[in-house]
C-alpha cells in the first residue's frame, strides 16, 4: 500500500461506503432494532459490518474468476454494473424512507441489512469490477483496506443510529438519502462511460 496515495484510498473508501447505501441501511436498522437494548444494537451493527466486509472481500478477491467462468469481459460487466447502480440511485431517489421494511423473525444483521441493502447488486458489481481491474499485491491490500474502512464506517453509523435519528429526524434522513442517490448516479455514469470507452476501442 506504500505506492497507493492516501487520498486515493480515502476516495475509494468513500465511494465504497456510498455504494453500500448508508441511508437505506440506517433506516432498516432503526426500524428493525426498535425493541433492542443498546448492547443488542451494537451486536447487530458489528455482525452487519462484518458480513458486509466478508462478502465484499470474497467478491473483490475471487469475483474476477466469474468473468472466465461465464465468458464475458470486464468492460461488459462495467456497463451492466453501472446500469444496476443507476437503478439503485433512482430507487433511492424515489424512496421517502417512510415505509418501514417488512418485519423479519430472528437476526436481521445479514438479511436484510448486509444483503441486499449493504451489498446489493450495484455494490456487488462495483466491487467485482474493482477487484478484476486491480493488479499486484499492493493494489489488493489497498482494496481490502478500503473495504475495511467502508465497513467500519457503516459500523460507526449504525452504533450512532439513535443519535443520528434524533439529530436528523425523518426529513434529514430523506435528504441524506437523496444526496447519496446523486453520488451513486455520478459513480454509475463514470463506470458506464469507462466500460463503453474501453469497449469501443
JOMO-V565751 format. One record per pair of residues at least 6 apart in sequence whose ideal C-beta (glycine too) atoms are under 6 Angstrom apart, sorted by the first residue. I is the first residue (numbers start at 1). J is the second residue. Records with the same first field share a line. If there is no record, write none. Layout:
I->J  J
//
This chain:
1->138  141  142
3->138
4->142
9->146
12->146
13->146  149  150
15->187
16->146  150
17->150  153
18->180  183
19->123  126
20->118  123  154
22->157
23->173  176  177  180
24->117
25->113  117  118
26->161
27->97
28->101  117
29->158  161
30->161  165
31->100  101
32->108
33->41  44
42->159
44->109
45->155  158  159
47->109
48->109  113  114
49->151  154  155
51->110  114
52->114  118  119  151
53->147  151
55->119
56->127  147
57->147
59->124  127  128
60->127  131  143
63->128  131
64->131  132
74->132
75->195  198  199
78->129  191  194  195
79->192  195
81->125  126  129
82->188  191  192
84->121  122  125
85->122  184  188
86->188
88->122
89->181  184  185
92->177  181
93->181
96->174
97->173  174  177
134->140  143
//
